[in-house]
Amino acid sequence: MAIYKASEELVNILLKNGLEETTEKNLPVHYKNMVENGYDPNKVKRDFSYNGKRVLIFDYVVIKPKIKGFTSGRDMKTELTIDELKSIIVFSKLPYQTVNGLYRNNHNYVTQLHNLYFYIKEHPDFTKSKNKFRNELITKEFENIQI
């Protein structure tokens, strides 16, 4: 099973899936240090956005997904499984209204969104529920991820 840590490999996966690195704008001191000395996760923070929304920070070796400006302690990780990585990417791309809906229905842990995706896939009737649009959107985003 693949494990992902704060690294150039993980940065490339995020960029390939539409996230934008915003370290230069949001963390200029760390950006300068990275340009001068190369990327070392033990010494440099990195910052990522999607459509102008700040969604992920590498706080040195700790990976922190951001939702509505906050990070849950449960979502802070030093290592990600492939499912957790996919969950972060999908959650980052969801519209604000969908994120709010997930919060109201207790699907508020970014790194665990894959559990809802697997449930949707295992229960085809669930896509006919009142959350049909949300479920179709989550399914589409998970299936479009490039690792």
C-alpha positions in Angstrom: 0.0 0.0 0.0 1.4 3.4 -1.0 2.1 5.9 1.7 2.5 9.6 1.0 4.5 12.1 3.0 5.2 15.8 2.6 7.5 15.6 -0.5 8.0 16.7 -4.1 6.2 13.5 -5.2 3.1 14.5 -3.2 3.4 18.1 -4.5 3.4 16.8 -8.1 0.2 14.7 -7.5 -1.6 17.7 -6.0 -0.6 20.0 -8.9 -1.6 17.3 -11.5 -5.0 17.2 -9.9 -5.6 21.0 -10.1 -4.3 22.4 -6.9 -2.1 25.4 -7.1 0.9 26.0 -4.9 0.5 29.4 -3.1 3.6 29.2 -0.8 5.1 32.3 -2.4 2.0 34.4 -1.7 1.0 33.0 1.7 4.3 31.9 3.3 7.0 34.1 1.6 9.7 33.4 4.1 9.4 29.7 3.6 9.2 30.1 -0.2 12.4 32.1 -0.1 14.1 29.4 2.0 12.9 26.7 -0.4 14.1 28.5 -3.5 17.6 29.1 -1.9 18.1 25.7 -0.2 15.7 23.3 -1.9 12.7 21.7 -0.4 13.2 20.0 2.9 10.0 19.2 4.7 11.7 19.4 8.1 12.6 23.1 7.4 10.0 24.5 5.1 6.2 24.9 5.1 4.2 24.8 1.8 0.7 26.0 1.0 -1.9 25.0 -1.6 -5.1 26.4 -2.9 -7.9 25.4 -5.3 -9.8 28.2 -7.1 -8.4 30.8 -4.7 -9.5 28.8 -1.6 -6.7 27.8 0.7 -7.1 24.0 1.1 -3.9 22.4 2.3 -0.7 23.2 4.2 2.4 21.2 4.7 3.3 22.4 8.2 6.8 21.1 7.9 6.1 17.3 7.9 2.5 17.6 9.1 -0.1 17.6 6.3 -3.0 19.8 7.3 -6.2 19.9 5.1 -8.1 23.2 5.6 -11.9 23.4 5.6 -13.6 26.7 6.1 -10.3 28.1 7.4 -9.7 25.4 10.0 -8.0 22.0 10.4 -9.4 19.2 12.5 -6.9 17.5 14.7 -8.1 14.2 13.4 -7.2 15.3 9.8 -3.6 16.3 10.6 -1.3 13.6 9.3 2.4 12.9 8.7 1.5 10.1 6.3 -1.4 9.6 4.0 -2.8 6.4 2.5 -3.9 6.6 -1.1 -7.5 6.8 0.0 -6.8 9.7 2.4 -4.9 11.5 -0.3 -7.8 11.1 -2.8 -10.2 12.3 0.0 -8.2 15.5 0.5 -8.1 16.2 -3.3 -11.8 15.6 -3.7 -12.8 17.6 -0.6 -10.7 20.5 -1.9 -12.6 20.6 -5.2 -16.1 20.4 -3.7 -18.3 23.5 -3.9 -18.9 25.4 -0.6 -22.6 24.3 -0.4 -21.5 20.6 -0.7 -18.9 21.0 2.0 -21.6 22.6 4.3 -23.9 19.7 3.6 -21.2 17.2 4.5 -20.7 19.1 7.7 -24.4 19.0 8.6 -24.4 15.2 7.9 -21.3 14.5 10.0 -19.0 13.7 7.0 -16.7 16.5 8.2 -13.4 14.6 8.4 -11.5 15.5 5.1 -9.3 12.4 5.2 -12.2 10.1 5.6 -14.4 11.2 2.6 -13.4 8.0 0.8 -15.6 6.0 3.3 -18.7 7.9 1.9 -17.5 7.3 -1.6 -17.2 3.5 -1.0 -20.7 3.5 0.6 -22.1 5.3 -2.4 -20.5 2.7 -4.8 -21.7 -0.2 -2.7 -25.3 1.1 -2.4 -26.5 2.2 -5.9 -29.9 3.1 -4.5 -28.2 5.7 -2.3 -27.5 7.8 -5.5 -31.3 8.2 -5.8 -31.6 9.8 -2.4 -32.2 13.5 -1.7 -28.4 13.9 -1.9 -28.2 12.6 -5.5 -26.3 15.6 -6.8 -23.8 15.5 -4.0 -23.2 11.8 -4.4 -22.8 12.0 -8.1 -20.3 14.9 -7.7 -18.3 13.0 -5.1 -18.2 9.9 -7.3 -17.2 11.9 -10.4 -14.4 13.6 -8.5 -13.0 10.4 -7.0 -13.0 8.7 -10.4 -11.2 11.7 -12.1 -8.2 11.7 -9.7 -4.8 11.1 -11.3 -2.1 9.5 -9.0 
